[in-house]
């Protein structure tokens, strides 16, 4: 499966590079030497895609070199998006009735703007990925007897640049909040478990009143989910596998349930089962469900769940990609009221997948205040 995925990824990225070459570089009015430099950059960038594919799941190179290999996918995506804008503008100029001299002026101006924009967007995206923001949100829950503080992590994607140092810094920030509960809503591990253990071990230092709870995301299915679950449990982290626990003192707490990811429908193992997860909940107490993909809301909407916590989307990660995510997921980032009873919160991701880049979508640690309605 991994070979097929990598092959398709390289084919798609080759097409994007060719499109940028044909519709931006060759169509521009830049000097010949600048065009040559752009074309050389595109070739090197495409070679970087191969280097990334070879090293993504086998971290045997230093982080600084892996950082360089990680950039080409994000760079070409932003270049491709900008080239669509550039191409559209040029086509519009061709159809316009303005004079040739004005066309040439607008085209040269667009060339200059494009070079600056491409450089600026990529620098901004790399810079934005280095910052993790605390997103504090108040959520009112019907029949909740007392407030609770929950910290949500999601989509950390341990592997490559997301290493032990990265996790340690997150743990320190969370412990300073002294939360009642920590939840991790999937896609924690994105590499072979033998390479992830050093980073995972840092999570054992998480401190909260009622402990840390984890559910799998789709990426755990790619890297021996059995070993991942075994290792996470060995750290004292509670794994919710289509089941539930009661959080808080009897009569004043809430049910916390968790299901496997929807990817289980493809693998035919570790299949999400909401009915099983809610079988043992305490009646007349609110229920919070951990489900990796917001799309799972379709199976939850007629249940007794009051709040679903999800991730998966990364908020789009690189902003233009948000439009594609929206075609597959009903909710992208933040708090939503799905109906009169059910709310959904979607974490934008605490790490990132692929390139160490984010644009218009910061990484997030969510501090959720559950409040009586």
Secondary structure, 3 states (H helix, E strand, C coil): CHHHHHHHHHHHHHHHHHHHHHHHHCCCCCCHHHHHHHHHHHHHHHHHHHHHHHHCCCCCCCHHHHHHHHHHHHHHHHHHHHHHHHHHHHHHHHHCCCCHHHHHHHHHHHHHHHHHHHHHHHHHHHHHHCCEEEEEEEEEECCCCCCEEEEEECCCCEECCECHHHHHHHHHHHHHHCCCEEEEECCCECCCHHHHHHHHHHHHHCCCCCCEEEECCHHHHHCCHHHHHHHHHHCCCEECCCEEEEECCCCCCEEEEECCCCCHHHHCCCCCCHHHHCCCCCCCCCEEEEEEEHHHHHHHCCCCCCEEEEECCHHHCEHHHHHHHHCCCCCCCEEEECCCCCEEEECCCCCCCCCCCCECCCEEEEEEEEEEC
